[in-house]
Amino acid sequence: QVQLVESGGGLVQAGGSLRLSCAASGRTFSSSVMGWFRQAPGKEREFVARISLGNGYISYADSVKGRFTISRDGAKNTVYLQMNALKPEDTAIYYCAATRLKPMVNFQIANSYEDWGQGTQVTVSS
């Protein structure tokens, strides 16, 4: 099992930036996939971005492409989400998730991940 701890959330004005961090501990594997999801009040949890720790493959939700950047620091077992040009509709609780790299799996679906952090609140004011 992997333990995940998010940090870096907060309150920011529209157009501002935040950087979220997700520190992983426990059974981390180079073949893991780590993702960021978010959930706004009254809405389902939605995919934001993901990265494969082995080959660095990255994908983003269309709603954040060009504004958000996911990256990793292998030495620190940490994944980051740099969020720029934030909009009020980005307001949500952001969750970090982890799973092993497996074939025939859609890593843009929350159910594909076994381990989750506690979440960090991001609020963007207009």
Summary of the structure (lengths in Angstrom):
residues: 126
radius of gyration: 13.6
end to end distance: 39.3
largest distance: 41.7
contacts: 369
relative contact order: 0.32
helix: 7%
strand: 52%
